[in-house]
């Protein structure tokens, strides 16, 4: 495991919009982590391994996950001197000073915070406690959470959604977007960078701003994937071939994420267990459409992308029902199935398609 657990070659230089935090006070903070999905697992693991290297004396990270075996797997991987499994969400709320939350959707986030609050009602905090919400949720939910937590003394909430794929998270290269109370952001930023992320973008005190920024960023990613899916479909229908589109992406749009998603769509590598589940993509697209409508800002590409994601999910569910699927979770790169279906091709399996005609039929010029 030496190569997995080796420290990232990162530094604080230019990566934090805050002054140096007082190291002794940070070193005394107990950090808890709730939610070990593809991104959360990598974040918690890197924090457990690299946190003590960057902040001497930082206690072992306390981790909790609904599926307890995943939390135990993380502890087994990093060692009991670096992480510990929490028996419950209540234990996290009681014993941790900084509580990082990374969950799948808004409903689950609400449930977990209600559990936090029920615990704090019985045991009001005697010292500062910072909740760090890193999930991609609808911005107004942050206000609800803040109202819930503000009922307790010494309690603060900051929003800190992250940008990056699971592979980026593994390398501690996430971009951290922060909003909320300044001193809380400062303390958390020095804990997370460079152990978890490479840089913090500070969007001020309004908790909704970081979440809005994250959805805006995801709209750019989703829109790009949608356009590439359409181009791959167009290339197949016109006889150009998807390999030519892949070459074009590498030559003119060489962002690692774009190359990765193009390759996944070309090779039909739609297993979402090591990517971004399509349910998460639909949730994000729904949030983006709702937020853009609120601001009277049409985003037609996202409207189409949402339709194609829903179509792809329906096709995957049908395949699972028929026993034809080999993976449990569909990655959101499966969006191409929606574009292909709209173009009269098969959705998730190109092998069902007839050989394309060498030339497209030209429209008649007769009137």
PyMOL commands that set and color helices and strands:
alter all, ss='L'
color gray80, all
select helices_A, chain A and resi 2-5+23-27+38-54+68-78+89-95+106-122+139-149+166-170+182-192+207-238+242-252+256-267+272-274+278-294+300-321+332-342+350-352
alter helices_A, ss='H'
color red, helices_A
select strands_A, chain A and resi 31-34+61-64+83-85+98-101+129-133+155-159+162-163+174-180+197-202
alter strands_A, ss='S'
color yellow, strands_A
deselect
rebuild
show_as cartoon
